[in-house]
Amino acid sequence: MQRVMKSRGSPPITLELWDGSEIPPEGRQSIGRVRFSSPRTLLEVALRPDPAMGEAYVDGRIEVEGDLQMLVDAAFGSGTATPNRLRAWLNPLTALLRASSRTRAKDDIHRHYDLGNDFYRLWLDERMQYTCAFFPTPDASLERAQFAKLERVCRKLALRPGERVIEAGCGWGGLSLHMAERHGVRVRAFNISEEQVAWAREQAERRGLSKQVEFVLDDYRAASGTCDAFVSVGMLEHVGRRNFATLSRLIDRVLVRNGRGLVHSIGRARPQHMNVWLERYIFPGAYIPSLREMMAVFEPARFAVLDVENLRRHYAKTLEHWLARFERAVPEIEARYGAEFVRMWRLYLVSSCAAFRTGSCQLFQVVFSRQGNDAIPWSRDELDLAGSADLDLDLDSEPDLGLDREARRAAP
């Protein structure tokens, strides 16, 4: 176990064994401790830290003393584990074999997104945005930051009234509704989560946008017709690298001559295997691409990449908000789903926050268009939202989404 810790950069964490003996950090002051309940648990973690560490924490066979976020941050920030050449060789092969077919994609999405809208309503913002927000200022509220993200995406796409937009993987419909309501476009949005589509259609009806926005319960590969803008926020991670070429052909087929597009995705600084625990228990079938791997979406169709922005720190801040709201809702979540579910999702949110804080994960927004398209913004100046009056939100003027507004106001 000492060798395992050293291979991972000797994080400042004390390991306490079942008999009370300790393995202190090498040459560093400890910031907390991890207790192992049995020799078997220690052996499992020593032999295969991923996924055994996460499984043991969720099962209660490992206990943490100290601030969980600080300990996970330290573990992520202590350096990369010793390279495993076999795993590095298998990584591309695994990504190809695990690529998402339509049937597998539906099963994978169902396991994560169809947990129930009531669960996500407990800790997301009012628009049910489950992707990285954009914080005009570090102290902006989550509601303001999510509104800013939606508006920033629209401005990057330079949307004009009457244009047609296809959105692939629309979540609970927040972006589609924003594009229609604030920018006067018509949207066809695709999603294979029944829970999310039902919510989105209800919101469109409430806001009088049913004629402008069509939420289609189907795979993104079923998209047809043409559009002036194509957008995908938070879906590429679920596509599977083998299907990037399929996505490229789809965009090429539907995008008009002067069309524009935006893909927003979690990314890596370099190709890297997916965390086994995360892929097994939280995001089955997911693969997080590097920026170079993402180019497989743009290069085959000769799309010109116009702008690349990395919002890594914004996602870390988003996750801080989500985690704080999740923790306040723990009694209700535990009553519905049980203590193990709470520990699993707590570990997921904490680990994700650590990944973006330390740079293990990035968040890329890539804007693209047809080659030679000059109908695009001249500069980034119009994207500046820090002083925009549009962001001075009055939540009471927003559609009633059935959420506790006072609780939202009090939230960080």
Secondary structure, DSSP 8 states (H G I E B T S, - for coil): -HHHHHHTT--S-EEE-TTS-EE--TTS--S-EEEESSHHHHHHHHH-HHHHHHHHHHHTSEEEES-HHHHHHHHHHT------HHHHHHHHHHHHHT---HHHHHHHHHHHHTT-HHHHHTTS-TT---S----SSTT--HHHHHHHHHHHHHHHHT--TT-EEEEES-TTSHHHHHHHHHH--EEEEEE--HHHHHHHHHHHHHTT-TTTEEEEES-GGG--S-EEEEEEES-HHHH-GGGHHHHHHHHHHHEEEEEEEEEEEEEBSS-----HHHHHHTSTT----BHHHHHHHHTTTT-EEEEEEE-HHHHHHHHHHHHHHHHHTHHHHHHHH-HHHHHHHHHHHHHHHHHHHHTSSEEEEEEEE-TT---S-SSSGGG--TT-GGG---GGGS---SS-HHHHHH--
